[in-house]
Amino acid sequence: MQVGTREAGPGRVVLTPVGEIDMASVPAFDQVLDALLDRPGVVEILIDLADVPFLDSTGVAALLRGAAEAVGRGATLRVANPRPVVARVLRITAVDVLLGLTDGDGRSTAGPGWRRLS
């Protein structure tokens, strides 16, 4: 897996992983995410999942750890642009809402009957 970053404005960073986020790649992903969280002045990290074809439970856990760490530091972490398979994993594990995933109109991707966790 490769992980790129780019600035998206003052205190805003986009993280762009390319490849699967799974048990084998999570340590490298965590390392990049931790480095971003350690940057002074970071207020938002957006993880663009467009080039992630697969996400397993360790990947979900890494995203949740990052989101919790961001909140603890006064920042936010969101995900965007998941492929359908990855979006499904985020939906069925009920973390899509926690990670700020919305459809193109800004509405939550949580379907009817899903309980909001807040």
HELIX and SHEET records of a PDB file:
HELIX    1   1 VAL A   26  ASP A   38  1                                  13    
HELIX    2   2 SER A   57  GLY A   72  1                                  16    
HELIX    3   3 PRO A   84  ILE A   92  1                                   9    
SHEET    1   A 4 GLN A   2  GLU A   7  0                                        
SHEET    2   A 4 ARG A  12  VAL A  18 -1                                        
SHEET    3   A 4 GLU A  44  ASP A  48  1                                        
SHEET    4   A 4 THR A  76  ALA A  80  1                                        
END                                                                             
